[in-house]
Amino acid sequence: MRPWERYFRSVVPYVPGEQPREERLIKLNTNENPYPPAPGVAEALRHMDAEKFRKYPDPAASVLVKVLADYHGLDPEQVFVGVGSDDVLAMAFLTFFNSGKPVFFPDVTYSFYPVWAELFGIPYETRALDDDFCIDPRDYDGENGGVVFPNPNAPTGHLLPLEQIKDILEHNQDVVVIVDEAYIDFGGVSARQLLENYENLLVVRTFSKSRSMAGMRIGYALGDAALIKAMSDVKYSYNSYTMNMPALILGAEAVKDEAYFRKTTQKIVDTRERAKARFADLGFEFPDSLANFLFVKHKRVPAVQLYEALRERKIYVRYFDKPRISDYLRITIGTDDEMEALFSFLESYLN
Ligand SMILES: *Cc1c(COP(=O)(O)O)cnc(C)c1O
């Protein structure tokens, strides 16, 4: 080891799902949306003037913040935008989790949470989901430095009812509670409506799943103006211009087309419900997902074997070699055609 290398920050990074380069594959491994972004996004892209890129973008991201505030019936002071919700969540960890007490999150959850905690030196404790992969609000009682969980949870798809989120908030009034709603648009009930009563609640959203814009990197948080101000101060101490001009313009465009948003999210919900019946027929078990993916386990065939067999057929799904979930595959809901290809392969493979 060369002397300076001793002082490198050593971290174990988060590993995102594969982004294979080849064509003609069925990609059901990273929960992307199978439909294109709203038509207005392509239209706005065509009219974009590269000359404008000469200048810095608006550091306050006002165009996008305003559209999101209107959409959610909030003040612009209650909206924070970032480079995907990963950036928003990282900023929130950095801003709110400084008590030195452990932050609580589920043992089976978004695997970026422990990575940020390690990176920022935030102590944390995981709370085991029950045998049905459900969160028990009672596990979040007691002294902690904050609480964070996705709703629906990832990779299980399980939705925590609003009453139970309220219960968690009631028992955690001295810390910030973050609800990561990456998948809320596929049939869940948002904690947005709790913001009036809980000034310590931060609701985090993304354009990557329900708005088909993972490649644009847009995420946001909704919360009390004091929370948003604190996050903005941290952001401005780190990088003033997180959001580039195209992301601001195209993101705002996406939010304007509510009809398209409803149509495409509903299509995914319908495909998911049909997929549940097909998976059950094929001998799979799964938590009742309200996300754009299913977390399935076959009664007989090990997940890793199915994962390899599917991969050979250029059908990519996600396998996690981790405690408690190594018997499961997380399968994104694609188009009806993609799901048909998946099921016809599984039918022949399993019989
Ligand atoms: C996908 C995902 C995110 C991150 O999405 P971005 O693409 O960074 O906006 C955050 N949380 C959960 C639970 C996710 O599944």
Ligand as a Chemical Component Dictionary entry (heavy atoms), coordinates in Angstrom:
data_LIG
# 
_chem_comp.id                   LIG 
_chem_comp.type                 NON-POLYMER 
_chem_comp.pdbx_formal_charge   0 
_chem_comp.three_letter_code    LIG 
# 
loop_
_chem_comp_atom.comp_id 
_chem_comp_atom.atom_id 
_chem_comp_atom.alt_atom_id 
_chem_comp_atom.type_symbol 
_chem_comp_atom.charge 
_chem_comp_atom.model_Cartn_x 
_chem_comp_atom.model_Cartn_y 
_chem_comp_atom.model_Cartn_z 
_chem_comp_atom.pdbx_ordinal 
LIG C1 C1 C 0 -35.453 3.233 -7.171 1  
LIG C2 C2 C 0 -35.433 3.621 -5.737 2  
LIG C3 C3 C 0 -34.887 4.821 -5.299 3  
LIG C4 C4 C 0 -34.015 5.697 -6.145 4  
LIG O1 O1 O 0 -34.527 6.184 -7.241 5  
LIG P1 P1 P 0 -33.780 7.296 -8.073 6  
LIG O2 O2 O 0 -33.641 6.697 -9.428 7  
LIG O3 O3 O 0 -32.475 7.640 -7.455 8  
LIG O4 O4 O 0 -34.744 8.417 -8.021 9  
LIG C5 C5 C 0 -35.020 5.174 -3.968 10 
LIG N1 N1 N 0 -35.626 4.368 -3.090 11 
LIG C6 C6 C 0 -36.130 3.186 -3.467 12 
LIG C7 C7 C 0 -36.780 2.327 -2.458 13 
LIG C8 C8 C 0 -36.036 2.769 -4.795 14 
LIG O5 O5 O 0 -36.484 1.581 -5.155 15 
# 
loop_
_chem_comp_bond.comp_id 
_chem_comp_bond.atom_id_1 
_chem_comp_bond.atom_id_2 
_chem_comp_bond.value_order 
_chem_comp_bond.pdbx_ordinal 
LIG C1 C2 SING 1  
LIG C2 C3 SING 2  
LIG C2 C8 DOUB 3  
LIG C3 C4 SING 4  
LIG C3 C5 DOUB 5  
LIG C4 O1 SING 6  
LIG O1 P1 SING 7  
LIG P1 O2 DOUB 8  
LIG P1 O3 SING 9  
LIG P1 O4 SING 10 
LIG C5 N1 SING 11 
LIG N1 C6 DOUB 12 
LIG C6 C7 SING 13 
LIG C6 C8 SING 14 
LIG C8 O5 SING 15 
# 
